[in-house]
């Protein structure tokens, strides 16, 4: 269910997928299973650092799309990378996401982050999540998902929380009778 554009032509208009969806699908499902995704990664990431945001956007969107379609056998067979070789990819995504979501949040920048920056962060987060879902427990990747220095805040003890205000519940919700 992606968005579809109608091509001009009146009543017999043909529905066409948007160009971006075509590009992502072409990269994800190229004849040489994963070759385009590997090439996009080589352009997007250099020395473990995301260098080209445009290439990272297309790489992350295409690889996330491919992960939806691959069964476990194809993934384990090394399409587009053997699972043992995913650690540098996960590390680069993690570093990128930590920078843009934790260290210097893209949503709190002045001037505000561009739409393209936000799309790239969203695509990278989607890929990171899908990789975690598919290979997160594999040997060598167990700790790859954690950010150094980032902690989950402790859930406060419910007894320390302030009670809700008196007008919090509507009279009808308190079980009372309206009569």
GROMACS elastic network, one bead per residue, 0.5 to 0.9 nm:
[ bonds ]
;  ai    aj funct       b0    kb
    1     4     6  0.87202   500
    2    17     6  0.75128   500
    2    18     6  0.85422   500
    2    21     6  0.77186   500
    3    16     6  0.89951   500
    3    17     6  0.65387   500
    3    18     6  0.68599   500
    3    21     6  0.85009   500
    4    15     6  0.61705   500
    4    16     6  0.56045   500
    4    18     6  0.59698   500
    5    14     6  0.85550   500
    5    15     6  0.57020   500
    5    16     6  0.51451   500
    5    17     6  0.57796   500
    5    18     6  0.60237   500
    6     9     6  0.86014   500
    6    13     6  0.61678   500
    6    14     6  0.59049   500
    6    16     6  0.59286   500
    6    17     6  0.83922   500
    7    10     6  0.87116   500
    7    13     6  0.56323   500
    7    14     6  0.56153   500
    7    15     6  0.61775   500
    7    16     6  0.66067   500
    8    12     6  0.87277   500
    8    13     6  0.58500   500
    8    14     6  0.78362   500
    9    12     6  0.59893   500
    9    14     6  0.76448   500
   10    13     6  0.54706   500
   16    19     6  0.86554   500
   17    20     6  0.82561   500
   17    21     6  0.63881   500
   17    22     6  0.66919   500
   18    21     6  0.54584   500
   18    22     6  0.65314   500
   18    23     6  0.89379   500
   19    22     6  0.50582   500
   19    23     6  0.62500   500
   19    24     6  0.86953   500
   20    23     6  0.51539   500
   20    24     6  0.62223   500
   20    25     6  0.85813   500
   20    58     6  0.87648   500
   21    24     6  0.51436   500
   21    25     6  0.60402   500
   21    26     6  0.84476   500
   22    25     6  0.51425   500
   22    26     6  0.59649   500
   22    27     6  0.85456   500
   23    26     6  0.50789   500
   23    27     6  0.61780   500
   23    28     6  0.85513   500
   23    58     6  0.80257   500
   23    62     6  0.82946   500
   24    27     6  0.52071   500
   24    28     6  0.60738   500
   24    29     6  0.84925   500
   24    58     6  0.64079   500
   24    59     6  0.81051   500
   24    61     6  0.63916   500
   24    63     6  0.85321   500
   24    65     6  0.77252   500
   25    28     6  0.50057   500
   25    29     6  0.57912   500
   25    30     6  0.79683   500
   25    62     6  0.64903   500
   25    65     6  0.74632   500
   25    66     6  0.82493   500
   26    29     6  0.53767   500
   26    30     6  0.54807   500
   26    31     6  0.89391   500
   26    36     6  0.82944   500
   26    62     6  0.82009   500
   27    30     6  0.56229   500
   27    34     6  0.75625   500
   27    35     6  0.81169   500
   27    36     6  0.51749   500
   27    37     6  0.59646   500
   27    40     6  0.85421   500
   27    58     6  0.82095   500
   27    59     6  0.79920   500
   27    62     6  0.58628   500
   27    63     6  0.81768   500
   27    66     6  0.88737   500
   28    33     6  0.77750   500
   28    34     6  0.65124   500
   28    35     6  0.87947   500
   28    36     6  0.71840   500
   28    37     6  0.64865   500
   28    59     6  0.86654   500
   28    61     6  0.85315   500
   28    63     6  0.60482   500
   28    64     6  0.84116   500
   28    65     6  0.64994   500
   28    66     6  0.51915   500
   28    67     6  0.88589   500
   29    32     6  0.81082   500
   29    33     6  0.64222   500
   29    34     6  0.71662   500
   29    36     6  0.85703   500
   29    62     6  0.84563   500
   29    65     6  0.89380   500
   29    66     6  0.69870   500
   30    33     6  0.57191   500
   30    34     6  0.67247   500
   30    35     6  0.72446   500
   30    36     6  0.67234   500
   30    37     6  0.88103   500
   31    34     6  0.81984   500
   31    35     6  0.83113   500
   32    35     6  0.54875   500
   32    36     6  0.77841   500
   33    36     6  0.79654   500
   33    37     6  0.86406   500
   33    79     6  0.65185   500
   33    80     6  0.64640   500
   34    37     6  0.50892   500
   34    38     6  0.61403   500
   34    39     6  0.85922   500
   34    63     6  0.83405   500
   34    66     6  0.84649   500
   34    79     6  0.60881   500
   34    81     6  0.79699   500
   35    38     6  0.51543   500
   35    39     6  0.61912   500
   35    40     6  0.86559   500
   35    80     6  0.69912   500
   36    39     6  0.50220   500
   36    40     6  0.61244   500
   36    41     6  0.85999   500
   36    59     6  0.85870   500
   37    40     6  0.50659   500
   37    41     6  0.61819   500
   37    42     6  0.86617   500
   37    58     6  0.86509   500
   37    59     6  0.58672   500
   37    60     6  0.86216   500
   37    62     6  0.68734   500
   37    63     6  0.64351   500
   37    80     6  0.72907   500
   38    41     6  0.51176   500
   38    42     6  0.62924   500
   38    43     6  0.88710   500
   38    59     6  0.82366   500
   38    80     6  0.69208   500
   38    81     6  0.81102   500
   39    42     6  0.51057   500
   39    43     6  0.65204   500
   39    44     6  0.87150   500
   39    59     6  0.86618   500
   40    43     6  0.52071   500
   40    44     6  0.60321   500
   40    45     6  0.85421   500
   40    55     6  0.59151   500
   40    56     6  0.73000   500
   40    58     6  0.73917   500
   40    59     6  0.53616   500
   40    60     6  0.89883   500
   41    45     6  0.57805   500
   41    46     6  0.86070   500
   41    55     6  0.73417   500
   41    56     6  0.69511   500
   41    59     6  0.60002   500
   41    60     6  0.84910   500
   41    89     6  0.84423   500
   42    45     6  0.57203   500
   42    46     6  0.68367   500
   42    55     6  0.89927   500
   43    46     6  0.72436   500
   43    50     6  0.89880   500
   43    51     6  0.79101   500
   43    52     6  0.68151   500
   43    55     6  0.63605   500
   43    56     6  0.80295   500
   44    49     6  0.83924   500
   44    50     6  0.57105   500
   44    51     6  0.56313   500
   44    53     6  0.66774   500
   44    54     6  0.75612   500
   44    57     6  0.84505   500
   44    59     6  0.74865   500
   45    48     6  0.59909   500
   45    49     6  0.53225   500
   45    51     6  0.54662   500
   45    52     6  0.69218   500
   45    55     6  0.85561   500
   45    56     6  0.74227   500
   45    89     6  0.85491   500
   45    92     6  0.73158   500
   46    49     6  0.54392   500
   46    50     6  0.64950   500
   46    51     6  0.63474   500
   46    52     6  0.88463   500
   47    50     6  0.84476   500
   47    92     6  0.88471   500
   48    88     6  0.65998   500
   48    89     6  0.76197   500
   48    91     6  0.71886   500
   48    92     6  0.51213   500
   48    93     6  0.88286   500
   48    95     6  0.84994   500
   49    91     6  0.88115   500
   49    92     6  0.56073   500
   49    93     6  0.83966   500
   49    95     6  0.74021   500
   49    96     6  0.73395   500
   50    53     6  0.69629   500
   50    56     6  0.70115   500
   50    92     6  0.65281   500
   50    93     6  0.77096   500
   50    95     6  0.83623   500
   50    96     6  0.64718   500
   51    55     6  0.86545   500
   51    56     6  0.81035   500
   52    55     6  0.54615   500
   52    56     6  0.60841   500
   52    57     6  0.86921   500
   53    57     6  0.60464   500
   53    58     6  0.87593   500
   53   116     6  0.84203   500
   53   117     6  0.74855   500
   53   120     6  0.66449   500
   54    57     6  0.51536   500
   54    58     6  0.65426   500
   54    59     6  0.85945   500
   54   116     6  0.80431   500
   54   117     6  0.88491   500
   54   120     6  0.74989   500
   55    58     6  0.52891   500
   55    59     6  0.59169   500
   55    60     6  0.84113   500
   56    60     6  0.58341   500
   56    61     6  0.83385   500
   56   120     6  0.68367   500
   56   123     6  0.84221   500
   56   124     6  0.75545   500
   57    60     6  0.53477   500
   57    61     6  0.61022   500
   57    62     6  0.84919   500
   57   116     6  0.84686   500
   57   117     6  0.88110   500
   57   119     6  0.71454   500
   57   121     6  0.78990   500
   57   122     6  0.86767   500
   57   123     6  0.60808   500
   57   124     6  0.70384   500
   58    61     6  0.51931   500
   58    62     6  0.59209   500
   58    63     6  0.83879   500
   58   120     6  0.82998   500
   58   123     6  0.82362   500
   59    62     6  0.52581   500
   59    63     6  0.59385   500
   59    64     6  0.83514   500
   59   123     6  0.87119   500
   59   124     6  0.86925   500
   60    63     6  0.52754   500
   60    64     6  0.59214   500
   60    65     6  0.84287   500
   60   120     6  0.79754   500
   60   123     6  0.54786   500
   60   124     6  0.53626   500
   60   125     6  0.84890   500
   60   126     6  0.77240   500
   60   127     6  0.56484   500
   60   128     6  0.85116   500
   61    64     6  0.52607   500
   61    65     6  0.61536   500
   61    66     6  0.86817   500
   61   120     6  0.86689   500
   61   123     6  0.54360   500
   61   124     6  0.75327   500
   61   126     6  0.78834   500
   61   127     6  0.70714   500
   62    65     6  0.50570   500
   62    66     6  0.61715   500
   62    67     6  0.86690   500
   62   127     6  0.89123   500
   63    67     6  0.61325   500
   63    68     6  0.87560   500
   63    80     6  0.86798   500
   63   127     6  0.68767   500
   64    67     6  0.51185   500
   64    68     6  0.66135   500
   64   123     6  0.79699   500
   64   124     6  0.86989   500
   64   126     6  0.67279   500
   64   128     6  0.83562   500
   64   129     6  0.89037   500
   64   130     6  0.64941   500
   64   131     6  0.79145   500
   65    68     6  0.53362   500
   65    69     6  0.68376   500
   65   127     6  0.84866   500
   66    69     6  0.51730   500
   66    70     6  0.61115   500
   67    70     6  0.52498   500
   67    71     6  0.80831   500
   67    75     6  0.79573   500
   67   127     6  0.84515   500
   67   130     6  0.70401   500
   67   131     6  0.76893   500
   67   134     6  0.80577   500
   68    71     6  0.80981   500
   68   130     6  0.81053   500
   70    73     6  0.79314   500
   70    74     6  0.59032   500
   70    75     6  0.61323   500
   70    79     6  0.82004   500
   71    74     6  0.55043   500
   71    75     6  0.63177   500
   71    76     6  0.86970   500
   72    75     6  0.50367   500
   72    76     6  0.59816   500
   72    77     6  0.83790   500
   72   134     6  0.81928   500
   73    76     6  0.51267   500
   73    77     6  0.59792   500
   73    78     6  0.88417   500
   74    78     6  0.66239   500
   74    79     6  0.59860   500
   74    80     6  0.89061   500
   75    78     6  0.54861   500
   75    79     6  0.53323   500
   75    80     6  0.76373   500
   75    81     6  0.79677   500
   75    82     6  0.74536   500
   75    83     6  0.73797   500
   75   134     6  0.86767   500
   76    79     6  0.74277   500
   76    81     6  0.87745   500
   76    82     6  0.65417   500
   76    83     6  0.63682   500
   77    80     6  0.87113   500
   77    81     6  0.83064   500
   77    82     6  0.65530   500
   77    83     6  0.83466   500
   78    83     6  0.64393   500
   78    84     6  0.88705   500
   78    85     6  0.89322   500
   79    82     6  0.66177   500
   79    83     6  0.87389   500
   81    84     6  0.80445   500
   81    85     6  0.62373   500
   81    86     6  0.67557   500
   82    85     6  0.54045   500
   82    86     6  0.69447   500
   83    86     6  0.53500   500
   83    87     6  0.81077   500
   83   135     6  0.73271   500
   83   138     6  0.80334   500
   84    87     6  0.69937   500
   84   138     6  0.84685   500
   84   139     6  0.81400   500
   84   140     6  0.75588   500
   84   141     6  0.85763   500
   85    88     6  0.69765   500
   85    89     6  0.79850   500
   86    89     6  0.52633   500
   86    90     6  0.61748   500
   86    91     6  0.85669   500
   86   131     6  0.89090   500
   86   135     6  0.89085   500
   86   141     6  0.82356   500
   87    90     6  0.51341   500
   87    91     6  0.60098   500
   87    92     6  0.86144   500
   87   140     6  0.73899   500
   87   141     6  0.63416   500
   87   144     6  0.71609   500
   88    92     6  0.61006   500
   88    93     6  0.85915   500
   89    92     6  0.51646   500
   89    93     6  0.62147   500
   89    94     6  0.84662   500
   90    93     6  0.51489   500
   90    94     6  0.59449   500
   90    95     6  0.85109   500
   90   128     6  0.68132   500
   90   131     6  0.78221   500
   90   132     6  0.87509   500
   90   141     6  0.83932   500
   90   144     6  0.67276   500
   90   145     6  0.75557   500
   91    94     6  0.50047   500
   91    95     6  0.60495   500
   91    96     6  0.85416   500
   91   144     6  0.65080   500
   91   145     6  0.80351   500
   92    95     6  0.51466   500
   92    96     6  0.61504   500
   92    97     6  0.85761   500
   93    96     6  0.50885   500
   93    97     6  0.60252   500
   93    98     6  0.84340   500
   93   124     6  0.64127   500
   93   125     6  0.78454   500
   93   127     6  0.83289   500
   93   128     6  0.64985   500
   94    97     6  0.51526   500
   94    98     6  0.59428   500
   94    99     6  0.85024   500
   94   124     6  0.87907   500
   94   125     6  0.86817   500
   94   128     6  0.74053   500
   94   144     6  0.78596   500
   94   145     6  0.68715   500
   94   146     6  0.80217   500
   94   147     6  0.73254   500
   95    98     6  0.51941   500
   95    99     6  0.62248   500
   95   100     6  0.87210   500
   95   147     6  0.81048   500
   96    99     6  0.52840   500
   96   100     6  0.62771   500
   96   101     6  0.84675   500
   96   121     6  0.81269   500
   96   124     6  0.80950   500
   97   100     6  0.51190   500
   97   101     6  0.56074   500
   97   102     6  0.75296   500
   97   121     6  0.67558   500
   97   124     6  0.71858   500
   97   125     6  0.68792   500
   97   128     6  0.88268   500
   98   101     6  0.53193   500
   98   102     6  0.50025   500
   98   103     6  0.61645   500
   98   104     6  0.82134   500
   98   105     6  0.84989   500
   98   147     6  0.68568   500
   98   150     6  0.89001   500
   99   102     6  0.57202   500
   99   104     6  0.56025   500
   99   105     6  0.70417   500
   99   106     6  0.86365   500
  100   103     6  0.65361   500
  100   104     6  0.54301   500
  100   106     6  0.52796   500
  100   107     6  0.84544   500
  100   121     6  0.71244   500
  101   104     6  0.64484   500
  101   106     6  0.63234   500
  101   107     6  0.79196   500
  101   121     6  0.82234   500
  102   105     6  0.54060   500
  102   106     6  0.87688   500
  102   150     6  0.79981   500
  104   107     6  0.87068   500
  104   108     6  0.77358   500
  104   109     6  0.75354   500
  105   108     6  0.55318   500
  105   109     6  0.67574   500
  106   109     6  0.55673   500
  106   112     6  0.73459   500
  106   113     6  0.56270   500
  106   114     6  0.88657   500
  106   117     6  0.78014   500
  106   118     6  0.72426   500
  106   121     6  0.84629   500
  107   110     6  0.89580   500
  107   112     6  0.68656   500
  107   113     6  0.66141   500
  107   118     6  0.81665   500
  108   111     6  0.86877   500
  108   112     6  0.69118   500
  108   113     6  0.81089   500
  109   113     6  0.62987   500
  110   113     6  0.76383   500
  111   114     6  0.87898   500
  113   116     6  0.80750   500
  113   117     6  0.60070   500
  113   118     6  0.66743   500
  114   117     6  0.51415   500
  114   118     6  0.64101   500
  114   119     6  0.86729   500
  115   118     6  0.51298   500
  115   119     6  0.61446   500
  115   120     6  0.86051   500
  116   119     6  0.50425   500
  116   120     6  0.61218   500
  116   121     6  0.86407   500
  117   120     6  0.51158   500
  117   121     6  0.62580   500
  117   122     6  0.86221   500
  118   121     6  0.51336   500
  118   122     6  0.61252   500
  118   123     6  0.85910   500
  119   122     6  0.50194   500
  119   123     6  0.60469   500
  119   124     6  0.84843   500
  120   123     6  0.51203   500
  120   124     6  0.60436   500
  120   125     6  0.84673   500
  121   124     6  0.51192   500
  121   125     6  0.60386   500
  121   126     6  0.85575   500
  122   125     6  0.50857   500
  122   126     6  0.61256   500
  122   127     6  0.86619   500
  123   126     6  0.50687   500
  123   127     6  0.62283   500
  123   128     6  0.85393   500
  124   127     6  0.51692   500
  124   128     6  0.60240   500
  124   129     6  0.85313   500
  125   129     6  0.60591   500
  125   130     6  0.85549   500
  126   129     6  0.51527   500
  126   130     6  0.61515   500
  126   131     6  0.85697   500
  127   130     6  0.50578   500
  127   131     6  0.59963   500
  127   132     6  0.84191   500
  128   131     6  0.52359   500
  128   132     6  0.61746   500
  128   133     6  0.86834   500
  128   145     6  0.84083   500
  129   132     6  0.50352   500
  129   133     6  0.61848   500
  129   134     6  0.87129   500
  130   134     6  0.61873   500
  130   135     6  0.85083   500
  131   134     6  0.51292   500
  131   135     6  0.57671   500
  131   136     6  0.66767   500
  132   135     6  0.54442   500
  132   137     6  0.77800   500
  132   141     6  0.88526   500
  132   145     6  0.74546   500
  133   136     6  0.58903   500
  133   137     6  0.85365   500
  134   137     6  0.82382   500
  134   138     6  0.89128   500
  135   138     6  0.54038   500
  135   139     6  0.89470   500
  135   141     6  0.75313   500
  135   142     6  0.88587   500
  136   139     6  0.86667   500
  136   141     6  0.60381   500
  136   142     6  0.60039   500
  136   143     6  0.85866   500
  136   144     6  0.81635   500
  136   145     6  0.77375   500
  137   140     6  0.84304   500
  137   141     6  0.64803   500
  137   142     6  0.53052   500
  137   143     6  0.89244   500
  138   141     6  0.55972   500
  138   142     6  0.63962   500
  139   142     6  0.64067   500
  140   143     6  0.75887   500
  140   144     6  0.78519   500
  141   144     6  0.50579   500
  141   145     6  0.75851   500
  142   145     6  0.71612   500
  142   146     6  0.89098   500
  143   146     6  0.58860   500
  144   147     6  0.81792   500
  146   150     6  0.78863   500
  147   150     6  0.54746   500
  147   151     6  0.81349   500
  148   151     6  0.83446   500
  151   154     6  0.87726   500
  152   155     6  0.88422   500
  153   156     6  0.87264   500
  154   157     6  0.89773   500
  155   158     6  0.85968   500
  156   159     6  0.84793   500
  156   160     6  0.71849   500
  156   161     6  0.74860   500
  157   160     6  0.55026   500
  157   161     6  0.69983   500
  158   161     6  0.52969   500
  158   162     6  0.85538   500
  159   162     6  0.80193   500
  162   165     6  0.87242   500
  163   166     6  0.87068   500
  164   167     6  0.81965   500
  164   168     6  0.61150   500
  164   169     6  0.87466   500
  165   168     6  0.52409   500
  165   169     6  0.84733   500
  166   169     6  0.73163   500
  167   170     6  0.69602   500
  167   171     6  0.87055   500
  169   172     6  0.81297   500
  169   173     6  0.62848   500
  169   174     6  0.66315   500
  170   173     6  0.53156   500
  170   174     6  0.68015   500
  171   174     6  0.56199   500
  171   175     6  0.78174   500
  171   176     6  0.69264   500
  171   177     6  0.87610   500
  171   178     6  0.82421   500
  172   175     6  0.64240   500
  172   176     6  0.64736   500
  172   177     6  0.75753   500
  172   178     6  0.72257   500
  173   176     6  0.74804   500
  174   177     6  0.88525   500
  176   179     6  0.88604   500
